[in-house]
Structure formats: structure tokens, C-alpha cells
């Protein structure tokens, strides 16, 4: 049973999205303390560091040493992070064709049309 005064737990993906969003709002590289303040202080500093480190491992952020700590910069938006996850799943499968076929057959008509448009656009850009 949860304590009525306790906030519900957020998922890892939700926290990553919040941290990335805060970093994109910064005028430049931002410290973990700045991110923590920007998010309203509801997260512990160590939690912010953990999330930033995970995002670093996923290639979604980069960091540079500033004094005794780091300043963080987003290298990817939410769409880019989702695409990296999709690529990782696809790379882990031996039958990539079956995975892609299963994915495509699960698209609704509007998503399928969008995918066709994007593929046509990418093919057109490759011909330049």
C-alpha cells in the first residue's frame, strides 16, 4: 500500500524525457545541479546524475569537464532516443527481415503512408 503523501514512481523513460527536455531548454551545457533545479527539485541530485549517466551510455547526451563536475549537452531529442532503442532491438535479432515485416504489418494506414513517404524522401536524398 502506498503512502498518500508519497508521489507515484515515475518510469525510467519518463525521467529520461524530463532530463532531456530540461537540457534542451538550457542556453548551453548545463550541470546536473542546474537540471535538478530546472525540474523543480523533486529529484535527488544522485538520481539526476544516474539518469544523465544512462543517457550518456545511450549516446543521447555528451559531457565536458567543468571544474570538479561535468556540464551536459543533449545530442539527441526524444525521437532520436526512441530511434536508437528501435535500432538496438533490431540489431539484437538474427532475422531482421521478419522483425521489420512484423513491425510494418502492425502499422495503421496513416503510419504506413508516413513510412512510405519517409522512405521515398530518403531514397530521393540518396540520389543527389
JOKALIN-V929308 format. One record per residue. N is the residue number from 1. SS is DSSP state (a for helix, b for strand, c for the rest). PSI is psi in whole degrees, -180 to 180 (* if undefined). D_LAST is the distance of its C-alpha to the last C-alpha in Angstrom with 2 decimals. Layout:
n={N & N}
ss={SS & SS}
psi={PSI & PSI}
d_last={D_LAST & D_LAST}
This chain:
n={1 & 2 & 3 & 4 & 5 & 6 & 7 & 8 & 9 & 10 & 11 & 12 & 13 & 14 & 15 & 16 & 17 & 18 & 19 & 20 & 21 & 22 & 23 & 24 & 25 & 26 & 27 & 28 & 29 & 30 & 31 & 32 & 33 & 34 & 35 & 36 & 37 & 38 & 39 & 40 & 41 & 42 & 43 & 44 & 45 & 46 & 47 & 48 & 49 & 50 & 51 & 52 & 53 & 54 & 55 & 56 & 57 & 58 & 59 & 60 & 61 & 62 & 63 & 64 & 65 & 66 & 67 & 68 & 69 & 70 & 71 & 72 & 73 & 74 & 75 & 76 & 77 & 78 & 79 & 80 & 81 & 82 & 83 & 84 & 85 & 86 & 87 & 88 & 89 & 90 & 91 & 92 & 93 & 94 & 95 & 96 & 97 & 98 & 99 & 100 & 101 & 102 & 103 & 104 & 105 & 106 & 107 & 108 & 109 & 110 & 111 & 112 & 113 & 114 & 115 & 116 & 117 & 118 & 119 & 120 & 121 & 122 & 123 & 124 & 125 & 126 & 127 & 128}
ss={c & c & c & c & c & c & c & c & c & c & c & a & a & a & a & a & a & a & a & a & a & a & a & a & a & c & c & c & c & b & b & a & a & a & a & a & a & a & c & c & c & c & c & c & a & a & a & a & a & a & a & a & a & a & a & a & a & c & c & c & b & b & b & b & b & b & c & c & b & b & b & b & b & b & c & c & c & a & a & a & a & a & a & a & a & a & a & a & a & a & a & c & c & c & c & a & a & a & a & a & a & a & a & a & a & c & c & c & a & a & a & a & a & a & a & a & a & a & a & a & a & a & a & a & a & a & c & c}
psi={139 & 150 & 129 & -27 & -5 & 138 & 147 & 147 & 138 & 150 & 159 & -43 & -36 & -42 & -42 & -42 & -41 & -44 & -44 & -42 & -43 & -44 & -37 & -24 & -15 & 153 & -10 & -160 & 140 & 147 & 163 & -36 & -41 & -44 & -45 & -46 & -42 & -34 & 6 & 7 & 6 & -13 & 143 & 149 & -43 & -33 & -42 & -44 & -44 & -45 & -44 & -40 & -41 & -43 & -35 & -45 & -28 & -3 & 16 & -19 & 162 & 166 & 155 & 144 & 131 & 104 & -126 & 0 & -163 & 152 & 136 & 144 & 134 & 135 & -8 & 149 & -176 & -40 & -41 & -38 & -42 & -40 & -38 & -41 & -43 & -42 & -41 & -43 & -46 & -42 & -25 & -9 & 143 & -33 & 79 & -37 & -42 & -40 & -47 & -41 & -42 & -40 & -49 & -40 & -16 & -2 & 146 & 167 & -38 & -40 & -39 & -43 & -44 & -44 & -44 & -43 & -43 & -40 & -41 & -42 & -45 & -39 & -40 & -38 & -31 & -17 & -10 & *}
d_last={60.81 & 58.85 & 60.54 & 60.27 & 59.52 & 56.69 & 53.07 & 51.16 & 48.96 & 45.26 & 42.81 & 40.74 & 37.48 & 39.04 & 40.17 & 36.78 & 35.24 & 37.98 & 37.53 & 33.73 & 34.34 & 36.95 & 34.74 & 31.98 & 34.76 & 35.77 & 35.06 & 34.10 & 35.19 & 38.19 & 41.17 & 42.41 & 45.42 & 43.31 & 41.47 & 44.89 & 46.26 & 43.25 & 43.81 & 47.42 & 49.10 & 49.43 & 47.85 & 49.56 & 47.99 & 47.87 & 45.99 & 43.32 & 43.07 & 42.82 & 39.99 & 38.07 & 38.62 & 37.34 & 34.21 & 33.78 & 34.05 & 31.36 & 28.95 & 29.24 & 31.04 & 31.67 & 34.93 & 36.43 & 40.08 & 42.01 & 45.66 & 47.04 & 44.44 & 40.69 & 38.36 & 35.64 & 32.13 & 29.98 & 26.72 & 25.96 & 26.94 & 28.72 & 25.61 & 24.28 & 27.76 & 27.96 & 24.64 & 26.07 & 29.22 & 27.47 & 25.59 & 28.97 & 30.67 & 28.09 & 28.26 & 32.06 & 32.15 & 32.45 & 31.27 & 27.93 & 27.38 & 30.73 & 30.05 & 26.75 & 28.47 & 31.38 & 29.27 & 27.38 & 30.70 & 32.15 & 29.70 & 31.10 & 29.41 & 27.84 & 26.42 & 25.13 & 23.41 & 21.84 & 20.67 & 19.15 & 17.34 & 16.05 & 14.95 & 13.20 & 11.46 & 10.51 & 9.34 & 7.15 & 5.66 & 5.57 & 3.80 & 0.00}
